[in-house]
Amino acid sequence: MVKSLNDFFTAWTMTEEQGRDAQIASATGDRIYYSDPRTEGVITDLDTLCGYVAQFLPMCPPGAKVTVADPVDSKDGHARATVHFVMSEEMQQTGQYFAELDGYGKITRLVGFAGKGAE
């Protein structure tokens, strides 16, 4: 189940458009619902999601990366992951993402929040 989350967030720093879009498509199910603090509204189609993800890398200096922290909690088709966005040494952000996964472990709903929440 973790593979789809890792694949989705790895795509954020892929430079080649077709490869990035294919990786996002392979990580998501037949339907998608995506929202995070920077989206203007809910994204519900693959093309719009791919376009949204494509905006990340051009805003970053070379070497930017996005990683899913271990462990990812999962239960009954749901997952919770902490994701690190490292644009540069000085510019980093952590997000908490909650996912619903289909029977194949593909993302069908992904909602992100800035920070890690209460600890």
C-alpha positions as CSV (number, residue, x, y, z in Angstrom):
1,M,0.0,0.0,0.0
2,V,2.9,2.4,0.6
3,K,4.2,2.0,-2.9
4,S,1.4,4.2,-4.4
5,L,2.2,7.0,-2.0
6,N,5.9,6.8,-2.6
7,D,5.4,6.7,-6.4
8,F,3.0,9.7,-6.3
9,F,5.3,11.9,-4.2
10,T,8.5,10.9,-6.1
11,A,6.8,12.1,-9.3
12,W,6.8,15.7,-7.8
13,T,10.5,16.0,-8.7
14,M,10.6,14.2,-12.0
15,T,11.7,16.5,-14.8
16,E,10.3,14.5,-17.8
17,E,6.6,15.3,-18.2
18,Q,5.5,12.0,-19.8
19,G,7.3,9.9,-17.2
20,R,5.9,12.1,-14.3
21,D,2.4,11.9,-15.6
22,A,2.6,8.1,-16.2
23,Q,3.9,7.6,-12.6
24,I,1.1,9.7,-11.2
25,A,-1.4,7.7,-13.3
26,S,0.1,4.4,-12.0
27,A,-0.2,5.5,-8.4
28,T,-3.8,6.6,-8.6
29,G,-7.0,4.6,-9.1
30,D,-9.8,5.0,-11.6
31,R,-11.1,8.1,-9.8
32,I,-9.2,10.7,-7.8
33,Y,-10.0,13.3,-5.2
34,Y,-7.0,15.5,-4.2
35,S,-6.8,18.5,-1.9
36,D,-4.0,20.2,0.0
37,P,-3.4,23.6,1.5
38,R,-2.2,25.1,-1.9
39,T,-5.0,23.8,-4.1
40,E,-7.7,26.3,-5.0
41,G,-10.3,23.5,-4.7
42,V,-10.6,19.8,-4.9
43,I,-8.9,18.2,-7.9
44,T,-11.0,15.3,-9.3
45,D,-9.3,14.5,-12.7
46,L,-6.0,13.1,-13.6
47,D,-4.9,15.8,-16.1
48,T,-5.5,18.6,-13.6
49,L,-3.7,16.6,-10.9
50,C,-0.7,16.1,-13.2
51,G,-0.7,19.8,-14.0
52,Y,-0.8,20.7,-10.4
53,V,2.1,18.5,-9.5
54,A,4.1,19.8,-12.5
55,Q,4.1,23.3,-10.9
56,F,6.2,22.2,-8.0
57,L,9.6,21.6,-9.5
58,P,10.0,24.9,-11.5
59,M,9.6,26.8,-8.2
60,C,12.6,24.9,-6.6
61,P,16.3,25.2,-7.0
62,P,18.2,22.1,-8.4
63,G,18.2,19.2,-6.0
64,A,14.7,19.6,-4.5
65,K,13.2,16.4,-3.3
66,V,9.9,15.1,-1.8
67,T,10.0,12.0,0.4
68,V,7.5,10.0,2.3
69,A,8.7,9.3,5.8
70,D,8.6,5.8,7.3
71,P,6.6,4.4,8.7
72,V,3.3,5.0,6.8
73,D,0.3,3.9,8.9
74,S,-2.3,1.9,7.0
75,K,-5.5,0.1,7.9
76,D,-8.4,-1.2,5.9
77,G,-7.7,0.7,2.7
78,H,-6.6,3.9,4.4
79,A,-3.2,5.4,5.0
80,R,-1.6,8.3,6.8
81,A,1.8,9.6,5.7
82,T,4.2,12.3,6.7
83,V,5.7,13.9,3.6
84,H,8.8,16.1,3.5
85,F,9.1,18.8,0.8
86,V,12.7,19.9,0.6
87,M,13.1,22.8,-1.8
88,S,16.5,23.8,-0.4
89,E,18.4,23.7,3.0
90,E,16.7,26.9,4.0
91,M,13.2,26.1,2.6
92,Q,11.5,22.9,3.8
93,Q,8.0,22.0,4.7
94,T,6.4,18.9,6.2
95,G,2.8,17.8,5.4
96,Q,0.5,15.1,6.8
97,Y,-1.5,13.3,4.1
98,F,-4.5,11.0,4.5
99,A,-5.3,8.6,1.7
100,E,-8.0,6.2,0.7
101,L,-6.8,3.3,-1.4
102,D,-8.6,1.0,-3.7
103,G,-8.3,-2.8,-3.6
104,Y,-5.1,-2.6,-5.6
105,G,-3.5,-0.1,-3.2
106,K,-3.9,2.8,-5.6
107,I,-4.8,6.3,-4.3
108,T,-8.4,7.3,-4.8
109,R,-8.5,10.1,-2.2
110,L,-5.6,12.1,-0.9
111,V,-6.0,15.1,1.5
112,G,-2.9,16.9,2.8
113,F,-2.4,19.3,5.7
114,A,0.6,21.5,6.4
115,G,2.7,20.4,9.4
116,K,2.5,17.2,11.3
117,G,-0.5,18.0,13.5
118,A,-0.5,17.7,17.3
119,E,2.3,15.6,18.8
